[in-house]
């Protein structure tokens, strides 16, 4: 197993290495220029759409704008916001947080483009249910001769659901619970926790996107508020260290980070790479997963859902990841040598001695549950596209079993597998949205050339 893990880590470092980072950032800049910075100019309009001011029940779709955002956020706001940020700072130092911000800012326009295309080219089935995402806008937007590219994306996405969307989540949950309660027989408790996770999540995902949307609509606001509140309390009581924290972030974003305490040091290029790839793991901008959920939104205006999708990286990276990063840096925990969720847990316990560990453990569990639930939907839409309706239910049951496997597997193996599958599904999606960029621009211009009446 150790050799397999080492091989996966090595391959993952290439798949999500410098070329991946350059492609993601440059594509985000490309769309930011072509759409005239919608993440700045149209942020308020996106909030109004999400709050239901333009909802029309008669439009086709399975769920509301708010439920679509929550379903997508429940997939993006997950272990990446706790363990992923910690891993980025552990590897690249405080400057990694700056590059997470850069990735999040330009990722907002990537999400806008992806979700607009997902709405434009979605498929309404005979039973009224909806399917959409990169596989559909590749085949319908680029034409049938590119169906092979659509199939590559769908296959990579389906496989990826068992990595970052499944085993990473159950593994991180299990580690957090076992570590928090310091149990003796760790193998037994990991098995018990794995079975409980599989059973609980299975009850939700077998019900499909409507049940997922309802659960996410309740779970996401609560979990974000709880976690962010805990972080804000720590930041408030350490307000005198905020200037130093900003100094460290900006300084080490552009200069090498020297070895300090348990921190081994990092070059600028290493810092950029880790900051961007962990931001992408967290907010999924450019990966092509979230458009699958946004395609189910109840609207006849593709750009409207694109503007809702634009909010995802803002909430996920600019807000939630920043909270985690600030707590790790201003408490000085980044120098300890700890990694992943243990680093975040140590930082919260330092800043909030009585409740810090509980906040992180609860956050990990809730974030991971919500992520796994939504990623199961992404996978079953890909299974439907590749193999037809008969493949959906078997896929869901396999997904439930994989949750248990993830709880029992080595963490490095899980992360290595996840990095590879994330990177592989991003490439066909980025090719497609760049090729279809004229469509996104035309839809955007048409939408904003018209007057839109609020419904409430």
C-alpha positions in Angstrom: 0.0 0.0 0.0 2.9 2.4 0.8 4.3 2.0 -2.7 0.9 2.6 -4.3 0.4 5.7 -2.1 3.8 7.0 -3.1 3.0 6.4 -6.8 -0.3 8.2 -6.6 1.2 11.2 -4.8 3.9 11.4 -7.5 1.4 11.3 -10.3 -0.9 13.8 -8.6 2.0 16.2 -8.2 2.2 16.2 -12.1 -1.5 16.3 -12.8 -2.1 19.2 -10.5 1.3 20.8 -10.9 2.4 24.0 -12.4 0.7 23.5 -15.9 -2.6 22.9 -14.1 -2.2 26.1 -12.0 -1.3 28.2 -15.0 -4.3 26.9 -17.0 -6.8 27.5 -14.2 -5.6 31.0 -13.4 -5.2 32.1 -17.0 -8.7 30.8 -17.9 -10.1 32.7 -15.0 -8.4 35.9 -16.1 -9.6 35.3 -19.7 -13.3 35.1 -18.6 -12.9 38.0 -16.2 -11.7 40.2 -19.1 -14.3 39.0 -21.6 -17.2 39.3 -19.1 -15.9 42.6 -17.7 -15.3 41.5 -14.1 -18.8 40.2 -13.3 -17.5 39.1 -9.8 -17.2 42.8 -9.0 -20.0 44.4 -11.1 -22.8 41.8 -10.8 -22.2 40.4 -7.3 -25.2 42.2 -5.9 -27.5 40.9 -8.6 -26.3 37.4 -8.0 -27.2 37.8 -4.3 -30.7 39.1 -5.2 -31.3 36.1 -7.5 -30.2 33.7 -4.8 -32.6 35.3 -2.3 -35.5 34.5 -4.6 -36.2 38.0 -6.0 -36.4 36.6 -9.5 -37.8 33.1 -8.8 -40.6 31.9 -11.2 -42.2 28.6 -10.2 -43.5 28.0 -13.7 -39.9 27.7 -15.1 -38.5 24.3 -15.7 -36.2 22.7 -13.2 -36.0 20.6 -10.0 -34.9 23.1 -7.4 -34.8 26.8 -6.6 -31.8 29.1 -7.1 -31.1 29.0 -3.4 -31.3 25.2 -3.2 -29.1 24.9 -6.2 -26.5 27.2 -4.6 -26.7 25.3 -1.3 -26.4 21.9 -3.1 -23.3 23.1 -4.9 -21.9 24.8 -1.8 -22.5 21.7 0.2 -20.1 20.0 -2.2 -17.5 22.8 -2.2 -17.7 23.8 1.5 -16.1 20.7 2.8 -12.9 19.2 4.0 -11.0 21.5 1.7 -12.0 24.4 3.8 -10.5 22.9 7.0 -7.9 20.3 6.0 -7.2 21.7 2.5 -6.3 25.2 3.7 -4.1 23.7 6.5 -2.3 21.5 3.9 -1.7 24.5 1.7 -0.2 26.6 4.5 1.7 23.6 5.9 3.4 23.1 2.5 3.7 26.6 1.2 3.6 28.9 4.3 1.3 31.9 5.0 1.6 33.1 1.4 -0.4 30.2 0.1 -3.5 31.9 1.5 -2.9 34.9 -0.8 -2.8 32.6 -3.9 -6.0 30.9 -2.6 -7.6 34.4 -2.8 -6.3 34.9 -6.3 -7.7 31.5 -7.4 -11.0 32.3 -5.7 -11.4 35.7 -7.2 -10.8 34.5 -10.8 -12.6 31.3 -10.0 -15.8 33.3 -9.6 -15.9 34.0 -13.3 -15.1 30.4 -14.1 -18.1 29.3 -12.1 -20.2 31.9 -13.8 -19.3 30.6 -17.3 -19.7 26.9 -16.3 -23.1 27.4 -14.7 -24.4 29.5 -17.6 -23.4 26.8 -20.1 -24.9 24.1 -17.9 -28.2 25.9 -18.0 -28.1 26.6 -21.7 -27.4 23.0 -22.7 -29.2 21.0 -20.0 -31.6 18.2 -20.8 -35.2 18.0 -19.5 -36.2 14.3 -19.3 -39.7 12.9 -19.9 -40.4 12.7 -16.2 -39.5 16.4 -15.8 -36.2 15.8 -14.1 -33.1 17.6 -15.3 -29.6 16.6 -16.2 -26.8 19.0 -17.1 -23.1 19.8 -16.8 -19.9 19.7 -18.9 -20.8 16.4 -20.6 -24.0 18.0 -22.0 -22.5 21.3 -23.0 -19.5 19.6 -24.6 -21.7 17.3 -26.7 -24.5 19.9 -27.5 -22.3 23.0 -27.6 -19.3 21.7 -29.5 -21.2 19.1 -31.5 -21.7 15.3 -31.6 -18.1 14.8 -33.0 -16.9 15.8 -29.5 -18.9 13.3 -27.6 -15.7 11.4 -26.9 -14.5 14.4 -24.9 -17.9 14.5 -23.1 -17.5 10.9 -22.2 -13.9 11.4 -20.9 -15.2 14.2 -18.6 -18.2 12.1 -17.4 -16.0 9.1 -16.7 -13.3 11.1 -14.9 -16.0 12.9 -12.9 -17.7 9.7 -11.9 -14.3 8.2 -10.7 -13.5 11.5 -8.9 -16.7 11.2 -6.9 -15.1 8.3 -5.1 -12.0 10.4 -4.3 -12.5 14.0 -3.2 -16.3 13.7 -3.0 -16.3 10.5 -1.0 -13.3 8.8 0.5 -11.6 12.1 1.5 -14.7 13.2 3.3 -15.4 9.9 5.2 -11.7 9.6 6.0 -11.4 13.1 7.4 -14.6 12.7 9.4 -13.4 9.5 10.9 -9.9 10.9 11.8 -11.5 14.0 13.4 -13.9 12.0 15.6 -11.3 9.4 16.6 -8.7 12.1 17.4 -11.1 14.3 19.3 -12.4 11.5 21.6 -8.9 9.9 21.8 -10.4 6.4 21.6 -8.2 3.3 22.3 -9.3 0.7 19.6 -9.0 3.0 16.6 -9.6 0.3 14.0 -12.8 -0.8 15.6 -14.1 2.8 16.0 -13.2 3.7 12.4 -15.2 0.7 11.3 -18.2 1.8 13.4 -18.0 5.4 12.3 -17.6 4.3 8.7 -20.8 2.2 8.9 -22.7 5.1 10.5 -21.5 7.6 7.9 -22.5 5.2 5.0 -25.9 4.6 6.5 -26.7 8.2 7.3 -25.6 9.6 3.9 -27.2 6.7 2.1 -30.6 7.7 3.5 -30.3 11.1 1.8 -28.7 10.3 -1.6 -31.0 7.4 -2.5 -33.8 10.1 -2.6 -32.1 12.1 -5.4 -31.6 15.8 -6.0 -34.8 17.1 -4.5 -34.0 15.5 -1.2 -30.4 16.6 -1.5 -31.6 20.2 -2.2 -33.9 20.2 0.9 -31.2 18.8 3.2 -28.5 21.1 1.8 -30.8 24.2 2.1 -31.0 23.6 5.9 -27.5 22.2 6.6 -25.2 24.6 4.6 -26.3 27.9 6.3 -26.1 26.3 9.7 -22.7 24.7 9.3 -21.1 27.8 7.7 -22.5 30.1 10.4 -21.2 27.8 13.2 -17.7 27.4 11.8 -17.2 31.0 10.7 -18.5 32.3 14.1 -15.9 30.2 15.9 -13.2 31.6 13.7 -14.4 35.2 14.1 -14.3 34.9 17.9 -10.7 33.7 17.8 -9.8 36.5 15.3 -11.6 39.1 17.6 -9.6 38.1 20.7 -6.4 38.2 18.7 -7.2 41.4 16.8 -3.7 42.9 17.7 -2.1 40.2 15.5 -4.2 40.9 12.4 -1.7 43.4 10.9 1.1 40.9 11.4 -1.0 38.1 9.8 -1.6 40.3 6.7 2.1 41.1 6.6 3.1 37.4 6.7 0.5 36.5 4.0 1.6 39.2 1.5 5.3 38.9 2.3 5.5 35.2 1.7 3.2 35.3 -1.3 6.2 36.8 -3.2 9.3 35.8 -1.2 10.5 32.4 -0.1 9.4 31.3 3.4 12.3 30.3 5.6 12.2 27.3 7.9 10.6 28.3 11.3 9.8 25.9 14.2 8.4 22.8 12.6 7.8 24.5 9.2 10.3 23.3 6.6 10.3 26.4 4.4 9.0 26.9 0.8 9.9 28.5 -2.5 7.5 31.1 -4.1 6.6 28.7 -6.9 5.8 25.9 -4.4 3.7 28.4 -2.4 1.7 29.4 -5.6 1.2 25.8 -6.6 -0.1 24.6 -3.3 -2.3 27.7 -2.8 -4.0 27.4 -6.1 -4.5 23.7 -6.2 -5.9 23.5 -2.7 -8.2 26.5 -3.6 -9.4 24.5 -6.6 -10.0 21.4 -4.5 -12.0 23.6 -2.1 -14.1 25.8 -4.5 -14.0 23.4 -7.6 -13.9 26.4 -10.0 -13.0 25.1 -13.5 -13.3 21.4 -12.4 -16.8 21.1 -13.9 -18.6 19.5 -10.9 -20.8 22.3 -9.6 -22.5 23.0 -13.0 -24.1 19.6 -12.7 -26.1 20.8 -9.6 -26.7 24.3 -11.0 -28.3 22.8 -14.2 -31.2 21.6 -12.0 -32.1 25.1 -11.0 -35.6 26.3 -11.8 -35.0 29.1 -14.4 -35.2 29.8 -18.1 -32.4 32.4 -17.9 -29.0 30.6 -18.1 -27.0 33.8 -17.1 -29.1 34.1 -14.0 -27.8 30.7 -12.7 -24.3 31.7 -13.8 -24.5 34.7 -11.4 -25.7 32.4 -8.6 -22.7 30.1 -9.3 -20.4 33.1 -9.1 -21.1 33.4 -5.4 -19.7 29.9 -4.6 -16.0 30.7 -4.7 -16.7 33.9 -2.8 -18.4 32.1 0.1 -16.1 29.1 0.0 -12.7 30.6 -0.6 -12.9 34.3 0.2 -14.9 33.8 3.4 -14.6 30.3 4.8 -11.0 29.4 3.7 -9.9 32.9 4.9 -11.3 32.2 8.3 -9.4 28.9 8.6 -6.2 30.5 7.2 -6.3 33.4 9.6 -6.8 31.3 12.7 -3.8 29.0 11.7 -1.5 32.0 11.0 -2.4 34.4 13.8 -2.2 31.7 16.5 1.3 30.8 15.2 0.2 27.1 14.6 1.5 27.2 11.1 5.0 26.8 12.5 4.2 23.7 14.5 4.8 21.1 11.7 1.3 19.7 12.0 -0.7 19.1 8.8 -4.2 18.7 7.5 -7.2 18.8 9.9 -4.9 18.3 12.9 -3.2 21.6 12.2 -6.6 23.4 12.0 -7.8 21.7 15.2 -4.6 22.6 17.0 -5.0 26.3 15.9 -8.6 26.5 17.0 -7.8 24.9 20.4 -5.0 27.4 20.8 -7.3 30.4 20.0 -10.4 28.9 21.7 -9.2 26.5 24.4 -12.5 25.2 25.6 -14.6 24.9 22.4 -12.0 25.2 19.6 -11.6 21.4 19.1 -15.4 20.9 19.1 -15.9 23.6 16.5 -13.4 22.0 14.1 -14.7 18.4 14.7 -18.3 19.5 14.2 -17.3 21.5 11.1 -15.4 18.6 9.6 -18.3 16.2 10.2 -21.0 18.6 8.8 -18.8 19.8 5.9 -17.9 16.3 4.9 -21.4 14.9 5.1 -22.8 17.7 3.0 -19.9 17.3 0.4 -20.4 13.6 0.1 -24.2 14.0 -0.4 -23.8 16.5 -3.2 -21.0 14.7 -5.0 -23.1 11.5 -5.1 -25.5 13.5 -7.3 -22.7 14.6 -9.6 -21.7 10.9 -10.0 -25.1 9.6 -10.7 -25.7 12.2 -13.4 -22.4 11.0 -15.0 -23.5 7.4 -14.7 -26.8 8.3 -16.3 -25.0 10.0 -19.2 -22.6 7.1 -19.8 -24.7 4.1 -19.1 -28.4 5.2 -19.0 -31.1 5.3 -16.2 -30.4 1.8 -15.1 -27.0 2.7 -13.8 -28.1 5.4 -11.4 -29.3 3.3 -8.4 -26.3 0.8 -8.6 -24.0 3.8 -8.6 -25.6 5.2 -5.5 -25.2 2.0 -3.6 -21.5 1.6 -4.7 -21.0 5.2 -3.5 -22.4 4.3 -0.1 -20.1 1.3 0.2 -17.1 3.5 -0.8 -17.8 5.8 2.1 -17.0 2.9 4.4 -13.8 2.0 2.5 -12.6 5.7 2.7 -13.1 5.6 6.5 -10.7 2.7 6.8 -8.1 3.8 4.2 -4.7 5.7 4.7 -5.2 9.4 4.3 -2.2 9.9 1.9 -3.6 7.3 -0.5 -7.0 9.1 -0.4 -5.5 12.6 -1.1 -3.3 11.2 -3.9 -6.2 9.5 -5.7 -8.3 12.7 -5.3 -5.7 15.0 -6.8 -5.3 12.8 -9.9 -9.1 12.5 -10.5 -9.7 16.2 -9.9 -7.0 17.3 -12.3 -8.1 14.9 -15.0 -11.8 16.0 -15.0 -10.7 19.7 -15.1 -8.9 19.5 -18.4 -11.8 18.5 -20.7 -14.0 21.0 -18.9 -11.6 23.9 -19.4 -11.1 23.1 -23.1 -14.9 23.2 -23.5 -15.6 26.5 -21.7 -12.8 28.2 -23.6 -14.2 26.9 -26.9 -17.7 28.0 -25.9 -16.7 31.4 -24.5 -18.4 33.3 -27.3 -21.7 31.7 -26.3 -21.2 32.8 -22.7 -20.4 36.4 -23.8 -23.5 36.5 -26.1 -25.8 35.1 -23.5 -24.5 37.6 -20.9 -24.9 40.6 -23.3 -28.4 39.5 -24.2 -29.4 39.1 -20.5 -28.2 42.5 -19.4 -29.6 44.2 -22.4 -33.1 43.4 -21.1 -35.1 44.7 -18.1 -35.8 42.0 -15.5 -38.8 42.5 -13.1 -38.5 41.2 -9.6 -41.2 38.8 -8.4 -41.0 39.9 -4.8 
